[in-house]
Amino acid sequence: MTAPGRPAATPLGVLLDADDTLYDTRAAMHAAGAQVAAELWPEADPARIAGAGVRFRDDPEGHFGAYTRGEVEYDEMRRARVAELAGWLGQRHDDLWWHRFDALYEPAFLGALTAFDDVRPVVDELRAAGLAVGVLTNSSATYTAAKLRAAGLSGVFDVVCTRDTLGFGKPDARAFHAACDRLGTAPEATLYVGDEVVNDPVGASDAGLAAVWLVREGEPEPHDGRLLAGRGVPVIASLTEVPRLLARPGARFGVGESAR
């Protein structure tokens, strides 16, 4: 398929974020974190135990950001997050706790992880129309493969690009450009869709891609909306809106007009 307004020879592609775009990482982390904290630290404050998954996902010390920037390795980042969680719960932590947490957390998390209902139909529609469809995530390759399997999405995408396979993480423009190169499309002929405003639509827009901001629930936060002011980035509530954006006559992937 050639999008309206595009030369026939221009290859088009779509890159999708993974966590909370393809599958419900937030809900799975919240459930798994609370379950594992209750098993490991039953003497901790029950109210904090109930919120352990939220705390673990929120990562208040920013360890995942440090991993994204290439400052620490993946295992080091995970250990630091477990140590922070244990400290917040008022519990000791050491290598034994790390291994026990990891052994309990991974099956609980992957067992709770589900794909959003709109993913497969939209990817099938885009690929049937001749577009290349890939994934660009700040997670690791091994973990992303496990999450895709758990969510029933293995083999669905043309390429899966991760922070460790590329050497760069979002919002670094090099991550977007390297992912486009692997997808076989130029940045200016690639649409990027993701849910984290800075890493996804802002980063993609700065890198020269067309960008769409996915806000699955509720309304965008005013501060986040201001970060996109003047960029003409559409806001969508479901991936089902992506083919409609692509089909707008004469539009560059629909950028320049809000979908909400």
Residue, then its C-alpha position, 0 to 999 in steps of 0.5 A: m500500500t502507498a499512503p495517499g500523498r506519498p510517492a509510490a516508491t517510498p517504503l512506509g513503516v510503523l514502529l510501536d512501543a511495547d510496554d503499555t502499548l502492546y501489552d498491559t505491563r502496568a497491571a502485570m507489574h502491579a499484580a506481580g509486585a504485590q504478590v511477590a512482596a507478600e511472599l518475601w516480606p510477610e512481616a512488612d506493613p500490609a498497606r505497603i505490601a499492597g502497593a509494592g507493585v506500584r512502587f516497583r514500577d514507578d522506580p522513584e530512583g530512576h534506575f530504568g532511566a539510567y539503564t536506558r541511557g546506557e549508564v548501567e547494565y540490565d541486571e544491575m538496574r533490576r537489582a537496584r530496583v529490588a533493593e529500593l523496594a526492600g528498603w521502602l518496605g523496611q526490609r533487608h536485602d542482599d543477593l539472596w533476596w535478589h535471586r528469590f525476588d527474581a525467581l518469584y517475580e518473573p513467572a508471576f509477571l509473565g503469567a499476568l501479562t496480556a496483550f491489548d485486544d487491538v494489537r493483532p487486528v491492527v498489525d494484521e491490517l497494516r501488514a496486509a496493506g504492505l507496511a512494515v511493522g516493528v517494535l522499538t522498546n527500551s527493555s532488553a532483548t531477552y525480556t522483550a522476547a519473554k513478554l511477547r511470548a507471554a502475550g501471544l505476540s511472538g513472530v507478529f512483527d517484522v523487527v523487534c528493536t531493544r535498548d541492548t540490541l541497538g546500543f541506544g534507548k529512547p528518546d535518543a534519536r539514534a535509537f529511532h534511526a537505528a530502528c528505522d534502518r532495521l525496519g527498512t524505512a526512512p525516518e520521515a516515512t515511518l510512523y511511531v506510536g507509544d504511550e510515554v510522552v517524552n520517550d515516545p512522541v516527543g523523542a520520535s518527533d525530535a528524531g524526524l518521525a511522524a509521531v502519535w501519542l497513545v493514551r489508552e485511559g483517561e485524558p492526557e495530563p496538561h503538563d504532558g500535553r504542553l510538551l507536545a505543543g506545536r508538534g501536531v502530534p495526534v492523541i489516540a485512545s486505541l491502536t485501531e485509530v492508526p489505520r485511519l490516520l494513515a488513510r487521511p488524504g494528503a496527510r503525513f500519517g495524519v500528523g497535524e490534526s488531533a484524533r481526539 
